[in-house]
């Protein structure tokens, strides 16, 4: 079973590279995973958790934009707990402490936000460790997911994105991508076992990239705005909503982008406010071991809560306005 | 807005008194709590004193620019500046709107006349470097590349190059972007920053301070250096060697190289120090170059003492594999407290540009983020140019053609060489590569290196040209070429070249070869690397080799154990190899060699240290067998090692332990003392009779008896004796060791006994010793508190008790009040009201006297000197105070004195560790890694705690500084003390001068042993004082800030050679052998010995000395000399090869 799966995935990859376009419609229209379906519910508190892939969505805002536009009638909140370089141990969040402190920090913030829908994406960094480390990675990933499970919480796993040969040559990129696909497949199998929805990004992103014809990353790894537009489109599609008009991505249409710009700006401002709440500068002085010096200013961190909520209120009405003009997603 | 109010009132006051035209003085600069200097640039400029031959002018100021942080030039000769008005902390809801500003001087008059805001809306950009078609900007968590694609001068495209940089402290975020010689980009981060980055080559992490090195074309990233507290200076010299300065350190210029580890590095096991210990904090660093500079300035390094409102300069000269650095004239000094020079660069016109953050407040954590005195609107770029220098009209590199750019590569000004190389690299194509190769093949000397760097930056390094450099006569060129090898050669090709380099005659080349071999890390490469171990060592080589073998143990250790070629290595090589290893397996070949007599006796200590650290049971037994077979000479070090093994690692031999008993009675004294310790540690129950005999025999040496009673306490059935001695019922001379022993087994009883004793004593050092066993135990303070409940103590004893309880971590309020009650002390006021602070601060400026204050500072019972250094002289427990007055407002100083826990400087937080044995250790961590933690405690002593012995470790909210000491001072003395501190580092007041005065002394002040000491010296002559330690009670003392030692406080040794003499001594470290000079003020009535050799004390003393540490002893005959102050300076002698530094 395992091997068969790997072969199928490998074929997707090969087709993406060499046989561009053949299966694009398959990915565009169909939900991208065989596991349980997922959905966006009214008043969901959506929280994203992961590494740079998640962190930079906070800067580009395209995934959130896609889901707001594809679900204009559903009010939801959206918070990003991504952290560059992070892994399933929460290593990037440890501040001055040992790795375990990072894990505790991760749990603390998930608990604080009480997500009803938690989108998790790890493995992007682990895949560099090679095929030999995949079992160890999955063991820790499962533990993380078990620790994150809670009543009234749906957890959805987002898979890995493909690398592009930008700074590294085609040969080594191909090898790395093979490992990445292995990790992606194994994550999907774990999700099936745990009955968690899994959104495959690898094949669908590759397919759409072939059609867009431009690079989705600046450095071969991390998505640029086009990359996030495609991921947003794939996610909407996995929710049964199409953000495509014919063969074109709605989010890639320059006129549509201009119309969406005010919404995007507001959404990014909300994200920026939350970033200061989640990762305040000068943490050492505000709440860390030098709080005896600046702790009096730590209250400012909590003042961001109201500002974030306020900034979020206008987003969904704006999305609804836009989609009234541009037609509902199908 | 508020900034203007005090200015008006002060100006009107000054006008009334008719002195408005005077430049501001030190006192003027600190008029009170709510006062800041006039931001008028003309007034600020009037306060500047620039070095001879230079003139200063204002290049740019607000509104053109505000809050500049870092600057760098582009190849068009435009100055790019990162600025932040948001710093130090964004307000909730505030939109970050920090700017990247480009400044141009279009008409060449030395003043910026064009300003462009290239980018705005940024959050605290702290780093900037134009290049690669745009500009790199470090801002908060990200390194960005911003581009202007439509040519309107504004950025319109943003690329996130890297993200995940830490922001735990906004003046520690990534900074100091610099382009390295081969086009790599270097940048720094500081101690509180934890960065977790993703690159196309996987995740990279750096916790705490360090320097990153990035290939901008591939985003390949490596950690170049680790450590330093806040390294805001980075410069490369013309041979590609790199140097750094630390904005929160105290060691001046640091010579840095690949994988060096320095102070405060995360998980550091060993660190390398800076070249100028005892310097103030420095920000920015630039190498001056060009023929147009006033004599002596080209080749110097300049860096900003931003707290002292000064720009210092240093002269570096090669020494061994590194450098020595000597401070030279200040480029600029000022007493304008808002002048905060933080970046410094030479410009295309040959002038020196200084970014002035302009702020009366610089403390980041210690002053409230929202303090009104923080300036958010001003900022200046100053231009310091040689008087009369008119730069030739030249095309900027961006406008030059290729031929012109190649010519520029040979310019005497580094700015033009660097800019030409960067410009050429940006125009890369195959024809240019070919042209560059042809140009390079025609060059020699430094120009050849310029060509090699260019070829690397173009991605086409040329093996033949690198080979030419590798065999050049100039070692600097050979060293630079070694570093370029990985770009042109594969591992095999590199190896044969590194084989040459690692045996090079010059240590700098050997050091580079070690870096290269470490990179290769194959068994062959490491075997070659051992050759560098056999050659002459210095701190840099020693570190690089240790690091190499530490990191590669898994590769070389199997070879050492199995490969005959490795087994032929000499002892000189084997011992440092073993010291670098973590695995005890390395001990087998070492001990085999040692037992076979193949390790020279002088290295025996090293072997024993290795066993103490890593020894396994079989090694311990082997050591014990050797000790039993040994003699008086060989035995004590072996036994000492066995004591260490028992004490630290609970290891003892399994067989033949009885020998200890015999030695207790019948052996030389050192053996007997060690046998006592072993009997205790090994719990030799049947030795109790011998031990008791020693304890009770009055004719036995008291030290031996103390060892014996300590050992007895570890045995069964000895409690009645211990209790009785501890209570003082018998053997009073052993009371202290008995009390210490009792505290380990019966804490409450011991506490009651101690309190009883405290009621009968008044000697302060005695009080400390009585308290120590309790304050170092987890339950000890509570036991003392209970014992104190009904007690009465003499006032002076209770004061000491309060001080000790106050510096416990956490502060023990119960114990403090117990001591206060027992001594009938008034409780110390905790916290003054703002009004009281203000009144005190005003009084400091009105009536404070800095000279009297220095006397208060030096008082022994206040213990300031014990913990703090000025100019490197003094304790290392707290921060160096060299320029505290220039950086800290008076209110901050007063608060730090009275309530030290409120302000704890970074790098000086206290760690509290509870060991598995329940002992509490508190101190400043100086080294922390996976194996052990080194804490510097309040006594300045470094304690090493093995990680496996740590039960609990936490950062303590308590400063080691005992606030009660200062708050007990009479008000006028507190005012004088604060005045003294506020004068430190301020131009015109108390500045540690660049002269290398002797600041740290040993003095002979034997207190109540005076009679015995005088007798000994009188009998044996002065040689008794100048010789290797004859057990004389030398005490450390320090010079005044201005360098003089007050001699009148020293004890008089009467009738020595018929004279009455006072003795002091100091040490000098000779780095390169040769003639060394001292300048002596008022030499009449002085006698001087260098080592044992007396030399004539004249105004200038010259002695020929070999490398190593030398002792200089001075005897003062006050009857002849008639001067209280003794000042001696280490001077350079023109023409001498000698290089030396004072041991401070």
Interface residues (C-beta under 8 A of the other chain):
Chain A: X51 X52 X55 X56 X59 X83 X84 X85 X86 X87 X91 X92 X94 X95 X96 X124 X125 X128 X163 X166 X167 X168 X218 X219 X220 X221 X222 X272 X273 X276 X279 X281 X282 X283 X284 X285 X288 X289 X290 X292 X293 X294 X296 X297 X300 X303 X304 X307
Chain B: X88 X89 X90 X91 X92 X93 X96 X124 X140 X141 X159 X160 X161 X163 X164 X166 X167 X168 X169 X170 X173 X192 X194 X195 X196 X197 X198 X199 X200 X201 X202 X203 X204 X205 X217 X218 X219 X220 X364 X365 X366 X368 X369 X370 X901 X902 X903 X904 X906 X909 X955 X957
